[in-house]
Structure formats: structure tokens, C-alpha cells
Amino acid sequence: MPEVAAAVSAVFTSVFDQLAAWRTPIEQVIASSAEVRPADLDATVAELVLPRIVEPDPLLVGAGFIADGEIVRGRDVHFAWWLGPLEANPVLGSTTEPTRLDLTTRGYTEYLRDFRALEWYAIPATTRHAHVTGPYVDHLCTCDYILTLTMPVHARGAGDDGDARMVGVVGADVAVRRLERELLAAFLDVPEPLALVNEAGRVVLSTEPTLQVGQLAAGWAHAEPCPGTPFRVLVEPAASVSK
């Protein structure tokens, strides 16, 4: 099973590498001023993420930077986040061009005002490391299961030796449906049923018909870690499945 685990690691490592590459120019914009102009930040982020979400058959369904309000002029929170073209969904319908996430048009987004308590922000803020949230249903944009990968963005304190403080996260969303297309062939090459699960044991994808995305997988004979990710590949399930 190491080959399957390695295939999972390769996909997520590629996204983490992309986030790390985006982080540097974003931090440079933040470092250039004590109070960043939203337009400058948006232009930088758009230039970085738009090519990746409009490429043919993109892996990323959305990407961008979410800033702590203390660095953005006149804002308590600032979302510089774009969605790629989407298939029909209850929120946005079908789109053929990138869409800027506009929270002012969404009446159900008040919970984002306390975004620092949400997992995709809170865990990187605590650990100072990259994090994967999900799988979870994205009610904000896609109305489908996604995984959100986030990485802390820092700014230096006053003085040359000032401590770096986290001022936001750079992130990307991967739709589980798209991840299945990326990985399912490798999973199907193995004759035994397999399931990819997160740290909590929730299913991301599976070749076991009784397991659906988001279910808890229990009673499997073997777990193969996927290096550099929070995921494991489970092999040979027991007869029972826990929901």
C-alpha cells in the first residue's frame, strides 16, 4: 500500500508547495506598509491564484488569502478569495469565469466575522504549520464536499528583530469529487477495499461501497500513513461500518 499512500502525499504536497510559493509575495506586500491597501493586496493575490483555478481541469476549486483585519485599512476581516468556474450548484449556479468571493452578498456568512475560531484559521494560528480541514460540505460556495488547505502568513513586528506574528492564512480548496478523479485509479489498482481517511477517521474517498464521504470508518485491519499529510489509507475493512 505504500504506492497508494505516496500518490496521496504527492497530490497534497503539490498544493502545500503552491501555498508556500504564494505566501512569499503576499508577505512582501504586507511588509511594505504598516497598513495595507485592500486594492494592493487583492491585485497581488489575484495575480497569484487566478492562473491555477482557470487552468484546464484544475485541482483547486478556489484559492486566496484571508487577512486579519489589523493589517488591512478599514477592514475587520478581508477575504481576497476567488472561485474557479463551477458546475451548477444552489449558491452560484453555473459559472464559466473566476468569481470573487463577496461576503456582502451572502446573508448567511455572519459566522465568518469570528473566522479566527474556525478550524482552517485556528489550527495554523496555534501550530504555526499548514493544516487540512475536512472533508466538510462547503455551504458558502460549492455546496459540495471539499478539503481546505491553509498555511499561516506572517508579518514582522517593530524593529529588525521583531517577532513574526500571524496576520492571515493563504489557502486553497480541493473538491472531493476532483480529488477522486486524481486518485481513484491508484486506489482501484489494489484488489482489497481501501479508504482514505483524515485524522478523525472520516472518509475522504473509498473503494468500499458501504462507505460514503464524511462517514467514520471503523474496524479496519491496517492503516498506511500518507507522509506529509494528516491522512491514512485503510485496508481490509471489518463487516460493520460506523456512521
Summary of the structure (lengths in Angstrom):
residues: 243
radius of gyration: 18.9
end to end distance: 25.2
largest distance: 61.1
contacts: 742
relative contact order: 0.16
helix: 34%
strand: 29%
